Amino acid sequence: MKWIMNFKTIAVAVCMSLSAVPTMAQDLLARQAPIDKKMKALDSVTLHRLIQHEQYGMPSADLYEEWENKFAHKETALPDSFRIDLRDFCMPTTNRQLTSNFGARWGRQHKGLDIKVYIGDTIRSAFSGKVRIVNYERKGYGKYVVIRHYNGLETIYGHMSKHLVVENQEVKAGDPIGLGGNTGRSTGSHLHFETRLCGVALNPALMFDFRNQDVVDNFYMFRRDSYTRESVIANRLRGVGATGYASAEDADNEELAVAETSTPSVRYHKVKKGETLAAIARKRGTSVNTLCKLNRITKRSKLMPGQILKYN
């Protein structure tokens, strides 16, 4: 008899708790209502930037106030300085041959680097981000793609034979975005590659080293007051020809001065003919393992004269 009474007591308690659930749910909904109202009041641009901050925590949310799919490059306010994270990268093509530099060409400004590719070669996204434009321009880029990256850069890939992505698609560094081609204003199959900050074209050679298939450093610090000089030096170091100095000593001195000014905690060594990793390690007071780790190479990697290596 006693266990029957206990069972009834438990049953009544359960029924009472269940009957309270709708009331509790209504209380939760009532508390949620003001939040929903505030969210609806947020401007769509502001909301988009908040989402970017929360999901990615990336600086692109602070640089760009709009998502415009009409223009490949629309210049907006450019900061005096801006630190660009280059660590999440993939070379857009495995080809190492440059055919045209950034800068003055044929009486006009060439806004990117031209890299030799063959029709059908895979072109990949340089960094993670979101595809902003997929389009065709008969007298210009041909078939091209514009990607806005979370690190603040936008990259443009021109003259492709085929698109492999669509607008508003999220991509990761290394994802295929198109195939090499010869479309638009082009005199031969190649990839026209641009890097832009707030719509302003920056020399890709400041960040990318196509000959060594790597970025120049983990970060690039853009400064308006020194950018032009650094761009000229980058062309001499990593562009077509990759010389342009009166002597190798001049090249070493100017290159290392610029590198150490932009990244004072990093030191560099320019490889001379016949040098080995072991010889460089002894000269710079470091180890072969450290050199390999800093430069993303192996002990069996072939060193080329003029190659730049970090040693601390």
C-alpha positions in Angstrom: 0.0 0.0 0.0 2.8 2.3 0.8 4.5 1.9 -2.6 1.2 2.7 -4.3 1.0 6.0 -2.4 4.6 6.8 -3.4 3.8 6.0 -7.0 0.8 8.4 -7.0 3.0 11.2 -5.4 5.6 10.8 -8.2 2.9 10.7 -10.9 1.4 14.0 -9.6 4.8 15.6 -9.5 5.5 14.6 -13.1 2.2 15.9 -14.3 2.7 19.3 -12.5 6.2 19.7 -14.0 4.9 18.9 -17.5 2.1 21.4 -17.2 4.6 24.1 -16.3 6.6 23.6 -19.5 4.4 25.8 -21.8 4.6 28.6 -19.2 8.3 28.4 -19.1 8.5 28.3 -22.9 6.3 31.4 -23.1 8.7 33.2 -20.6 11.6 32.3 -22.8 9.9 33.6 -25.9 9.0 36.8 -24.1 12.6 37.3 -23.2 13.7 36.6 -26.7 11.3 39.0 -28.3 13.3 42.2 -27.5 16.5 40.6 -28.9 14.8 39.7 -32.1 13.4 43.2 -32.4 16.9 44.7 -32.0 18.4 42.3 -34.5 15.8 43.3 -37.1 16.7 46.9 -36.5 20.3 46.4 -37.4 21.4 47.6 -40.8 22.2 44.7 -43.2 25.8 45.9 -43.8 26.4 46.2 -40.0 25.0 42.7 -39.5 27.2 41.3 -42.3 30.3 42.8 -40.6 29.3 41.4 -37.2 28.9 38.0 -38.7 32.4 38.3 -40.3 33.9 39.3 -37.0 32.3 36.4 -35.1 32.9 33.7 -37.7 36.3 34.7 -38.9 37.7 37.5 -36.8 39.4 38.8 -39.9 40.3 42.4 -40.9 38.4 42.3 -44.2 35.3 43.2 -42.1 36.9 46.6 -41.1 38.2 47.4 -44.6 35.1 47.0 -46.7 31.7 48.3 -46.0 29.9 46.9 -49.0 29.7 43.7 -51.1 29.7 45.0 -54.7 29.5 42.4 -57.5 29.6 44.9 -60.4 33.2 46.3 -60.3 36.3 44.2 -60.4 38.1 47.0 -58.6 36.5 50.0 -56.9 38.9 52.1 -54.9 38.0 53.1 -51.4 39.8 54.8 -48.5 43.3 53.2 -48.2 44.8 53.1 -44.7 48.3 54.6 -44.1 49.5 51.2 -43.0 48.0 47.7 -42.9 49.4 44.3 -41.8 48.5 41.5 -44.2 48.6 37.9 -42.9 50.1 35.7 -45.6 50.4 32.5 -43.7 47.2 30.9 -45.1 48.3 30.8 -48.7 48.6 28.7 -51.8 50.5 29.6 -54.9 47.8 30.2 -57.6 49.8 28.2 -60.1 52.8 25.8 -59.9 54.4 27.5 -62.8 57.5 29.6 -61.9 58.0 31.6 -65.1 57.0 35.3 -65.0 56.4 37.0 -68.4 55.6 40.6 -67.3 56.1 42.7 -64.2 53.8 44.9 -62.2 54.2 48.6 -63.2 54.7 50.7 -66.3 54.3 48.7 -69.6 53.6 49.9 -73.1 52.8 53.4 -72.0 50.3 52.3 -69.3 50.2 50.8 -65.9 50.2 47.0 -65.7 48.3 46.3 -62.5 49.5 42.7 -61.8 52.0 40.0 -62.6 51.7 37.7 -65.7 52.7 34.1 -65.1 53.1 31.6 -67.9 50.5 28.9 -67.7 49.1 26.6 -70.4 45.5 26.3 -71.5 43.8 23.9 -69.0 46.3 24.3 -66.1 44.6 24.5 -62.7 44.4 27.9 -61.2 43.8 28.0 -57.4 42.7 30.5 -54.8 45.7 32.2 -53.2 43.9 32.5 -49.8 40.7 31.6 -48.1 37.8 33.9 -48.8 34.6 34.4 -50.8 34.2 34.7 -54.5 32.9 38.2 -55.3 32.9 38.2 -59.2 32.8 35.6 -61.9 32.6 37.3 -65.2 33.9 37.8 -68.8 35.5 40.9 -70.2 36.2 40.6 -74.0 38.7 43.6 -74.2 40.3 43.1 -70.8 40.5 40.3 -68.3 38.7 37.7 -70.4 37.2 35.1 -68.2 38.2 36.2 -64.7 37.4 35.7 -61.0 37.7 38.2 -58.1 38.0 36.8 -54.5 37.8 38.8 -51.3 40.0 37.2 -48.7 39.6 37.3 -44.9 43.1 38.8 -44.5 41.9 42.0 -46.3 43.3 41.4 -49.8 41.3 40.9 -52.9 42.9 38.8 -55.7 42.0 38.8 -59.4 42.7 36.0 -61.8 42.4 36.9 -65.5 42.5 35.3 -69.0 41.2 31.9 -67.9 39.6 29.4 -70.2 37.0 28.2 -67.8 35.4 29.2 -64.4 35.2 26.6 -61.7 33.5 28.7 -59.1 30.4 30.8 -58.8 29.7 34.2 -57.1 29.3 34.2 -53.3 31.0 30.8 -53.1 33.2 30.3 -50.0 36.7 29.0 -51.0 39.7 27.8 -49.1 43.3 28.5 -50.0 44.2 26.0 -52.7 40.7 25.4 -54.0 40.5 25.2 -57.8 38.8 28.3 -59.2 39.5 28.1 -62.9 41.6 26.8 -65.8 44.5 28.6 -67.5 43.7 30.2 -70.8 44.1 33.0 -73.4 40.8 34.9 -73.3 40.3 38.6 -73.4 43.1 41.0 -74.2 45.9 38.5 -74.2 48.7 37.6 -76.6 49.3 34.1 -75.3 48.2 31.7 -72.6 49.1 33.1 -69.2 47.6 34.0 -65.8 47.2 37.7 -65.0 47.3 37.8 -61.2 46.5 40.9 -59.2 46.5 41.6 -55.5 44.5 44.6 -54.3 43.9 46.4 -51.0 40.7 48.5 -50.8 40.6 48.3 -54.6 44.2 49.7 -55.0 46.5 47.4 -56.9 49.6 46.3 -55.0 52.6 44.6 -56.6 52.2 40.8 -56.0 56.0 40.5 -56.0 55.9 42.2 -52.5 54.2 39.1 -51.2 54.6 36.2 -53.6 57.9 34.6 -54.8 56.8 32.6 -57.8 60.3 31.2 -58.5 60.5 29.7 -55.0 56.7 28.9 -54.9 56.3 30.6 -51.6 55.3 33.9 -49.9 58.1 36.4 -49.1 57.2 36.3 -45.3 54.5 35.4 -42.9 53.2 39.0 -43.0 53.4 42.0 -45.3 53.2 45.4 -43.7 51.8 47.9 -46.3 52.9 51.5 -45.7 51.8 54.2 -48.1 55.0 56.3 -47.6 57.4 53.5 -48.6 55.3 51.3 -50.9 56.5 52.7 -54.2 60.2 52.2 -53.4 59.6 48.7 -52.0 57.6 47.8 -55.2 60.5 48.7 -57.4 62.9 46.6 -55.3 60.5 43.7 -55.3 60.5 43.7 -59.1 64.2 43.6 -59.2 64.4 40.7 -56.7 61.5 38.6 -57.8 60.2 39.9 -61.1 61.2 39.3 -64.8 65.0 39.4 -65.0 65.3 39.5 -61.1 68.5 41.6 -61.3 68.7 45.3 -62.2 71.5 46.2 -59.7 75.0 47.4 -60.5 76.4 44.5 -58.5 75.4 41.6 -56.4 76.6 43.4 -53.3 74.3 46.3 -54.1 71.4 43.9 -54.4 72.2 42.2 -51.1 72.5 45.5 -49.2 69.3 47.1 -50.5 67.2 43.9 -50.3 68.3 43.1 -46.8 67.7 46.7 -45.7 64.2 46.7 -47.0 63.4 43.3 -45.5 64.8 44.1 -42.1 63.0 47.5 -42.0 59.6 45.8 -42.7 60.2 42.9 -40.3 62.9 43.9 -37.8 62.8 40.6 -35.9 63.6 38.5 -39.1 67.1 38.2 -40.7 67.8 37.0 -44.2 70.6 35.3 -46.2 71.0 35.5 -50.0 72.3 32.2 -51.3 75.5 32.4 -53.3 76.6 30.0 -56.0 77.8 26.7 -54.5 76.5 27.4 -50.9 74.8 24.5 -49.0 72.4 24.6 -46.1 75.1 23.4 -43.8 77.5 26.2 -44.9 74.8 28.8 -44.4 73.8 27.4 -41.0 77.5 27.7 -39.9 77.9 31.2 -41.3 74.7 32.5 -39.6 75.1 30.6 -36.3 72.0 28.5 -36.7 71.1 24.9 -37.6 70.0 23.2 -40.8 66.8 22.1 -39.2 66.0 25.7 -38.3 66.6 26.9 -41.8 64.4 24.2 -43.2 61.6 25.0 -40.8 61.7 28.8 -41.3 61.8 28.5 -45.1 59.5 25.5 -45.6 62.1 23.4 -47.3 63.8 20.0 -46.7 67.4 19.1 -46.3 67.3 17.8 -49.9 65.9 21.0 -51.4 68.1 22.4 -54.2 69.3 25.9 -53.4 69.5 28.5 -56.2 71.9 31.4 -56.4 70.0 34.6 -55.4 67.4 32.6 -53.3 66.5 34.4 -50.1 66.4 32.4 -46.9 65.3 33.4 -43.4 67.8 32.3 -40.7 66.1 33.6 -37.5 
